[in-house]
Amino acid sequence: MICVNPPSKEESLPAQTPWPSRLPRGLGALLVFAALIVFGYFARDFTRQLGPPDRCWELQEVDGKLYKANPCTGQFLLLGDAPIPKPGE
């Protein structure tokens, strides 16, 4: 009579592969691509706050004269005399 030892627990279980190799092929590249898109979206919003504001030119009245002022660069352009408001306005 031939006596065969039962397989040990380690021999009976299939080898476990690490979790990244169990993912479908190409899913890792898709996740990296999605992460880059999300990072780019937030980076775009952050860099907009670093630059000058969208509306730099504004009209200002100083000593009865109308100026076009750019506080972003410090430029001032004289446009002429300020309009005289009509009574009641």
N, CA, C and O atoms as a GROMACS GRO file, in nm:
protein
  356
    1MET      N    1   0.084  -0.116   0.000
    1MET     CA    2   0.000   0.000   0.000
    1MET      C    3   0.089   0.123   0.000
    1MET      O    4   0.185   0.134   0.076
    2ILE      N    5   0.053   0.213  -0.087
    2ILE     CA    6   0.130   0.337  -0.098
    2ILE      C    7   0.056   0.445  -0.020
    2ILE      O    8  -0.063   0.470  -0.041
    3CYS      N    9   0.128   0.507   0.066
    3CYS     CA   10   0.069   0.614   0.147
    3CYS      C   11   0.111   0.748   0.089
    3CYS      O   12   0.230   0.778   0.077
    4VAL      N   13   0.013   0.828   0.054
    4VAL     CA   14   0.041   0.960  -0.003
    4VAL      C   15  -0.002   1.064   0.100
    4VAL      O   16  -0.114   1.063   0.150
    5ASN      N   17   0.089   1.152   0.128
    5ASN     CA   18   0.057   1.258   0.223
    5ASN      C   19  -0.037   1.358   0.156
    5ASN      O   20  -0.020   1.392   0.039
    6PRO      N   21  -0.136   1.406   0.231
    6PRO     CA   22  -0.224   1.507   0.172
    6PRO      C   23  -0.144   1.635   0.144
    6PRO      O   24  -0.049   1.666   0.217
    7PRO      N   25  -0.181   1.709   0.042
    7PRO     CA   26  -0.106   1.831   0.012
    7PRO      C   27  -0.117   1.932   0.127
    7PRO      O   28  -0.220   1.944   0.193
    8SER      N   29  -0.010   2.001   0.147
    8SER     CA   30  -0.013   2.102   0.254
    8SER      C   31  -0.099   2.219   0.209
    8SER      O   32  -0.137   2.230   0.092
    9LYS      N   33  -0.130   2.306   0.302
    9LYS     CA   34  -0.218   2.419   0.274
    9LYS      C   35  -0.153   2.512   0.171
    9LYS      O   36  -0.222   2.567   0.085
   10GLU      N   37  -0.022   2.528   0.178
   10GLU     CA   38   0.047   2.618   0.086
   10GLU      C   39   0.046   2.562  -0.056
   10GLU      O   40   0.042   2.639  -0.152
   11GLU      N   41   0.049   2.430  -0.069
   11GLU     CA   42   0.050   2.369  -0.201
   11GLU      C   43  -0.088   2.370  -0.266
   11GLU      O   44  -0.098   2.372  -0.388
   12SER      N   45  -0.193   2.368  -0.186
   12SER     CA   46  -0.327   2.357  -0.243
   12SER      C   47  -0.382   2.492  -0.291
   12SER      O   48  -0.466   2.495  -0.380
   13LEU      N   49  -0.334   2.601  -0.235
   13LEU     CA   50  -0.385   2.733  -0.275
   13LEU      C   51  -0.307   2.785  -0.396
   13LEU      O   52  -0.185   2.769  -0.402
   14PRO      N   53  -0.376   2.847  -0.491
   14PRO     CA   54  -0.303   2.907  -0.603
   14PRO      C   55  -0.220   3.024  -0.554
   14PRO      O   56  -0.254   3.090  -0.455
   15ALA      N   57  -0.114   3.049  -0.623
   15ALA     CA   58  -0.026   3.160  -0.583
   15ALA      C   59  -0.100   3.292  -0.600
   15ALA      O   60  -0.161   3.318  -0.704
   16GLN      N   61  -0.094   3.375  -0.498
   16GLN     CA   62  -0.158   3.507  -0.504
   16GLN      C   63  -0.064   3.605  -0.574
   16GLN      O   64   0.053   3.618  -0.537
   17THR      N   65  -0.116   3.671  -0.672
   17THR     CA   66  -0.036   3.772  -0.742
   17THR      C   67  -0.060   3.906  -0.678
   17THR      O   68  -0.167   3.929  -0.621
   18PRO      N   69   0.036   3.997  -0.685
   18PRO     CA   70   0.014   4.130  -0.627
   18PRO      C   71  -0.103   4.199  -0.697
   18PRO      O   72  -0.133   4.170  -0.813
   19TRP      N   73  -0.168   4.291  -0.625
   19TRP     CA   74  -0.292   4.350  -0.678
   19TRP      C   75  -0.274   4.427  -0.808
   19TRP      O   76  -0.366   4.423  -0.890
   20PRO      N   77  -0.163   4.498  -0.835
   20PRO     CA   78  -0.158   4.569  -0.964
   20PRO      C   79  -0.161   4.476  -1.084
   20PRO      O   80  -0.213   4.514  -1.190
   21SER      N   81  -0.107   4.357  -1.071
   21SER     CA   82  -0.105   4.268  -1.186
   21SER      C   83  -0.241   4.204  -1.210
   21SER      O   84  -0.264   4.147  -1.317
   22ARG      N   85  -0.332   4.212  -1.114
   22ARG     CA   86  -0.466   4.158  -1.133
   22ARG      C   87  -0.558   4.256  -1.205
   22ARG      O   88  -0.667   4.218  -1.247
   23LEU      N   89  -0.516   4.381  -1.219
   23LEU     CA   90  -0.596   4.481  -1.291
   23LEU      C   91  -0.589   4.454  -1.440
   23LEU      O   92  -0.488   4.404  -1.490
   24PRO      N   93  -0.695   4.489  -1.513
   24PRO     CA   94  -0.690   4.471  -1.659
   24PRO      C   95  -0.576   4.552  -1.720
   24PRO      O   96  -0.540   4.659  -1.670
   25ARG      N   97  -0.520   4.502  -1.826
   25ARG     CA   98  -0.408   4.567  -1.892
   25ARG      C   99  -0.455   4.703  -1.947
   25ARG      O  100  -0.560   4.710  -2.010
   26GLY      N  101  -0.381   4.807  -1.926
   26GLY     CA  102  -0.414   4.940  -1.975
   26GLY      C  103  -0.493   5.024  -1.875
   26GLY      O  104  -0.506   5.145  -1.894
   27LEU      N  105  -0.545   4.962  -1.770
   27LEU     CA  106  -0.620   5.039  -1.671
   27LEU      C  107  -0.527   5.133  -1.595
   27LEU      O  108  -0.568   5.243  -1.557
   28GLY      N  109  -0.405   5.092  -1.571
   28GLY     CA  110  -0.309   5.179  -1.503
   28GLY      C  111  -0.280   5.304  -1.584
   28GLY      O  112  -0.273   5.414  -1.528
   29ALA      N  113  -0.264   5.288  -1.715
   29ALA     CA  114  -0.240   5.404  -1.801
   29ALA      C  115  -0.362   5.496  -1.802
   29ALA      O  116  -0.348   5.618  -1.804
   30LEU      N  117  -0.481   5.438  -1.800
   30LEU     CA  118  -0.603   5.518  -1.797
   30LEU      C  119  -0.614   5.596  -1.666
   30LEU      O  120  -0.656   5.712  -1.667
   31LEU      N  121  -0.577   5.534  -1.556
   31LEU     CA  122  -0.580   5.604  -1.427
   31LEU      C  123  -0.478   5.717  -1.422
   31LEU      O  124  -0.508   5.824  -1.369
   32VAL      N  125  -0.360   5.696  -1.477
   32VAL     CA  126  -0.258   5.802  -1.481
   32VAL      C  127  -0.306   5.917  -1.568
   32VAL      O  128  -0.288   6.033  -1.533
   33PHE      N  129  -0.367   5.885  -1.681
   33PHE     CA  130  -0.419   5.988  -1.771
   33PHE      C  131  -0.529   6.069  -1.702
   33PHE      O  132  -0.532   6.192  -1.714
   34ALA      N  133  -0.620   6.002  -1.632
   34ALA     CA  134  -0.726   6.072  -1.560
   34ALA      C  135  -0.669   6.160  -1.450
   34ALA      O  136  -0.718   6.271  -1.427
   35ALA      N  137  -0.565   6.112  -1.381
   35ALA     CA  138  -0.503   6.193  -1.275
   35ALA      C  139  -0.438   6.318  -1.334
   35ALA      O  140  -0.443   6.424  -1.272
   36LEU      N  141  -0.376   6.306  -1.451
   36LEU     CA  142  -0.316   6.422  -1.515
   36LEU      C  143  -0.421   6.525  -1.556
   36LEU      O  144  -0.398   6.645  -1.545
   37ILE      N  145  -0.536   6.479  -1.603
   37ILE     CA  146  -0.643   6.571  -1.639
   37ILE      C  147  -0.693   6.647  -1.516
   37ILE      O  148  -0.712   6.768  -1.522
   38VAL      N  149  -0.714   6.576  -1.407
   38VAL     CA  150  -0.762   6.640  -1.284
   38VAL      C  151  -0.657   6.738  -1.232
   38VAL      O  152  -0.692   6.849  -1.191
   39PHE      N  153  -0.530   6.699  -1.235
   39PHE     CA  154  -0.424   6.788  -1.190
   39PHE      C  155  -0.417   6.913  -1.278
   39PHE      O  156  -0.400   7.024  -1.226
   40GLY      N  157  -0.431   6.897  -1.408
   40GLY     CA  158  -0.428   7.012  -1.499
   40GLY      C  159  -0.543   7.107  -1.476
   40GLY      O  160  -0.526   7.228  -1.488
   41TYR      N  161  -0.660   7.054  -1.443
   41TYR     CA  162  -0.776   7.140  -1.417
   41TYR      C  163  -0.751   7.228  -1.295
   41TYR      O  164  -0.776   7.349  -1.300
   42PHE      N  165  -0.702   7.168  -1.187
   42PHE     CA  166  -0.677   7.246  -1.067
   42PHE      C  167  -0.556   7.339  -1.084
   42PHE      O  168  -0.555   7.449  -1.028
   43ALA      N  169  -0.457   7.297  -1.158
   43ALA     CA  170  -0.341   7.383  -1.181
   43ALA      C  171  -0.380   7.505  -1.264
   43ALA      O  172  -0.328   7.614  -1.241
   44ARG      N  173  -0.472   7.488  -1.359
   44ARG     CA  174  -0.518   7.600  -1.441
   44ARG      C  175  -0.588   7.704  -1.354
   44ARG      O  176  -0.564   7.824  -1.369
   45ASP      N  177  -0.674   7.659  -1.264
   45ASP     CA  178  -0.743   7.752  -1.175
   45ASP      C  179  -0.645   7.821  -1.080
   45ASP      O  180  -0.661   7.940  -1.050
   46PHE      N  181  -0.545   7.749  -1.034
   46PHE     CA  182  -0.447   7.808  -0.943
   46PHE      C  183  -0.360   7.911  -1.014
   46PHE      O  184  -0.332   8.017  -0.957
   47THR      N  185  -0.318   7.884  -1.136
   47THR     CA  186  -0.232   7.978  -1.208
   47THR      C  187  -0.307   8.104  -1.250
   47THR      O  188  -0.247   8.209  -1.266
   48ARG      N  189  -0.438   8.094  -1.268
   48ARG     CA  190  -0.516   8.215  -1.298
   48ARG      C  191  -0.513   8.313  -1.182
   48ARG      O  192  -0.514   8.434  -1.202
   49GLN      N  193  -0.509   8.261  -1.060
   49GLN     CA  194  -0.504   8.348  -0.943
   49GLN      C  195  -0.369   8.415  -0.927
   49GLN      O  196  -0.359   8.519  -0.862
   50LEU      N  197  -0.264   8.358  -0.984
   50LEU     CA  198  -0.130   8.414  -0.970
   50LEU      C  199  -0.107   8.532  -1.064
   50LEU      O  200  -0.030   8.623  -1.032
   51GLY      N  201  -0.173   8.532  -1.179
   51GLY     CA  202  -0.152   8.636  -1.278
   51GLY      C  203  -0.231   8.761  -1.249
   51GLY      O  204  -0.301   8.769  -1.148
   52PRO      N  205  -0.221   8.861  -1.339
   52PRO     CA  206  -0.298   8.984  -1.319
   52PRO      C  207  -0.448   8.957  -1.336
   52PRO      O  208  -0.486   8.862  -1.404
   53PRO      N  209  -0.531   9.039  -1.276
   53PRO     CA  210  -0.675   9.019  -1.291
   53PRO      C  211  -0.718   9.041  -1.436
   53PRO      O  212  -0.648   9.106  -1.514
   54ASP      N  213  -0.833   8.987  -1.471
   54ASP     CA  214  -0.881   8.997  -1.609
   54ASP      C  215  -0.915   9.141  -1.647
   54ASP      O  216  -0.894   9.181  -1.762
   55ARG      N  217  -0.966   9.217  -1.553
   55ARG     CA  218  -1.006   9.355  -1.583
   55ARG      C  219  -0.909   9.452  -1.517
   55ARG      O  220  -0.926   9.488  -1.400
   56CYS      N  221  -0.808   9.494  -1.590
   56CYS     CA  222  -0.710   9.586  -1.533
   56CYS      C  223  -0.747   9.732  -1.558
   56CYS      O  224  -0.713   9.818  -1.477
   57TRP      N  225  -0.815   9.761  -1.667
   57TRP     CA  226  -0.846   9.901  -1.699
   57TRP      C  227  -0.975   9.944  -1.630
   57TRP      O  228  -1.074   9.870  -1.631
   58GLU      N  229  -0.973  10.062  -1.571
   58GLU     CA  230  -1.092  10.120  -1.510
   58GLU      C  231  -1.089  10.271  -1.529
   58GLU      O  232  -0.983  10.330  -1.544
   59LEU      N  233  -1.206  10.332  -1.527
   59LEU     CA  234  -1.217  10.477  -1.542
   59LEU      C  235  -1.217  10.541  -1.404
   59LEU      O  236  -1.285  10.496  -1.313
   60GLN      N  237  -1.138  10.650  -1.391
   60GLN     CA  238  -1.132  10.724  -1.265
   60GLN      C  239  -1.141  10.872  -1.294
   60GLN      O  240  -1.091  10.921  -1.395
   61GLU      N  241  -1.207  10.942  -1.203
   61GLU     CA  242  -1.218  11.088  -1.215
   61GLU      C  243  -1.130  11.150  -1.107
   61GLU      O  244  -1.147  11.122  -0.988
   62VAL      N  245  -1.036  11.235  -1.150
   62VAL     CA  246  -0.946  11.302  -1.058
   62VAL      C  247  -0.942  11.450  -1.096
   62VAL      O  248  -0.907  11.484  -1.209
   63ASP      N  249  -0.976  11.536  -1.003
   63ASP     CA  250  -0.973  11.682  -1.022
   63ASP      C  251  -1.051  11.724  -1.147
   63ASP      O  252  -1.003  11.809  -1.223
   64GLY      N  253  -1.167  11.668  -1.169
   64GLY     CA  254  -1.251  11.708  -1.282
   64GLY      C  255  -1.205  11.653  -1.416
   64GLY      O  256  -1.263  11.689  -1.519
   65LYS      N  257  -1.105  11.569  -1.419
   65LYS     CA  258  -1.056  11.509  -1.543
   65LYS      C  259  -1.084  11.358  -1.538
   65LYS      O  260  -1.083  11.297  -1.431
   66LEU      N  261  -1.109  11.301  -1.654
   66LEU     CA  262  -1.140  11.159  -1.664
   66LEU      C  263  -1.015  11.085  -1.713
   66LEU      O  264  -0.958  11.118  -1.817
   67TYR      N  265  -0.975  10.986  -1.636
   67TYR     CA  266  -0.856  10.907  -1.669
   67TYR      C  267  -0.895  10.761  -1.689
   67TYR      O  268  -0.986  10.709  -1.625
   68LYS      N  269  -0.824  10.698  -1.779
   68LYS     CA  270  -0.832  10.553  -1.794
   68LYS      C  271  -0.709  10.499  -1.720
   68LYS      O  272  -0.596  10.520  -1.764
   69ALA      N  273  -0.733  10.429  -1.608
   69ALA     CA  274  -0.624  10.386  -1.521
   69ALA      C  275  -0.608  10.234  -1.528
   69ALA      O  276  -0.705  10.159  -1.536
   70ASN      N  277  -0.483  10.193  -1.525
   70ASN     CA  278  -0.451  10.051  -1.522
   70ASN      C  279  -0.371  10.026  -1.394
   70ASN      O  280  -0.249  10.046  -1.393
   71PRO      N  281  -0.437   9.982  -1.286
   71PRO     CA  282  -0.364   9.958  -1.161
   71PRO      C  283  -0.269   9.838  -1.170
   71PRO      O  284  -0.180   9.824  -1.087
   72CYS      N  285  -0.287   9.752  -1.271
   72CYS     CA  286  -0.198   9.636  -1.285
   72CYS      C  287  -0.058   9.680  -1.327
   72CYS      O  288   0.041   9.626  -1.279
   73THR      N  289  -0.050   9.781  -1.418
   73THR     CA  290   0.080   9.826  -1.468
   73THR      C  291   0.115   9.967  -1.421
   73THR      O  292   0.230  10.009  -1.434
   74GLY      N  293   0.017  10.040  -1.367
   74GLY     CA  294   0.043  10.176  -1.322
   74GLY      C  295   0.027  10.281  -1.431
   74GLY      O  296   0.067  10.396  -1.411
   75GLN      N  297  -0.029  10.246  -1.545
   75GLN     CA  298  -0.047  10.341  -1.654
   75GLN      C  299  -0.173  10.424  -1.632
   75GLN      O  300  -0.273  10.375  -1.579
   76PHE      N  301  -0.165  10.553  -1.674
   76PHE     CA  302  -0.280  10.642  -1.671
   76PHE      C  303  -0.288  10.712  -1.805
   76PHE      O  304  -0.188  10.763  -1.855
   77LEU      N  305  -0.408  10.716  -1.863
   77LEU     CA  306  -0.431  10.786  -1.989
   77LEU      C  307  -0.539  10.890  -1.965
   77LEU      O  308  -0.647  10.859  -1.915
   78LEU      N  309  -0.510  11.015  -2.003
   78LEU     CA  310  -0.608  11.122  -1.989
   78LEU      C  311  -0.707  11.111  -2.104
   78LEU      O  312  -0.669  11.113  -2.221
   79LEU      N  313  -0.834  11.100  -2.069
   79LEU     CA  314  -0.939  11.092  -2.170
   79LEU      C  315  -1.002  11.228  -2.196
   79LEU      O  316  -1.061  11.248  -2.302
   80GLY      N  317  -0.992  11.318  -2.105
   80GLY     CA  318  -1.050  11.451  -2.122
   80GLY      C  319  -1.118  11.496  -1.993
   80GLY      O  320  -1.098  11.438  -1.886
   81ASP      N  321  -1.199  11.600  -2.007
   81ASP     CA  322  -1.271  11.650  -1.890
   81ASP      C  323  -1.381  11.552  -1.852
   81ASP      O  324  -1.441  11.487  -1.937
   82ALA      N  325  -1.405  11.545  -1.724
   82ALA     CA  326  -1.509  11.456  -1.674
   82ALA      C  327  -1.644  11.513  -1.713
   82ALA      O  328  -1.661  11.635  -1.713
   83PRO      N  329  -1.740  11.430  -1.745
   83PRO     CA  330  -1.873  11.481  -1.780
   83PRO      C  331  -1.936  11.550  -1.658
   83PRO      O  332  -1.924  11.504  -1.544
   84ILE      N  333  -2.001  11.660  -1.686
   84ILE     CA  334  -2.065  11.736  -1.580
   84ILE      C  335  -2.204  11.674  -1.556
   84ILE      O  336  -2.285  11.667  -1.649
   85PRO      N  337  -2.230  11.631  -1.435
   85PRO     CA  338  -2.361  11.569  -1.411
   85PRO      C  339  -2.471  11.676  -1.416
   85PRO      O  340  -2.454  11.788  -1.370
   86LYS      N  341  -2.585  11.636  -1.473
   86LYS     CA  342  -2.700  11.726  -1.478
   86LYS      C  343  -2.765  11.732  -1.343
   86LYS      O  344  -2.759  11.634  -1.268
   87PRO      N  345  -2.826  11.843  -1.307
   87PRO     CA  346  -2.894  11.852  -1.178
   87PRO      C  347  -3.004  11.745  -1.169
   87PRO      O  348  -3.079  11.723  -1.264
   88GLY      N  349  -3.012  11.682  -1.057
   88GLY     CA  350  -3.113  11.581  -1.034
   88GLY      C  351  -3.064  11.440  -1.063
   88GLY      O  352  -3.138  11.345  -1.041
   89GLU      N  353  -2.943  11.424  -1.110
   89GLU     CA  354  -2.890  11.290  -1.136
   89GLU      C  355  -2.797  11.246  -1.027
   89GLU      O  356  -2.743  11.136  -1.033
   0.00000   0.00000   0.00000
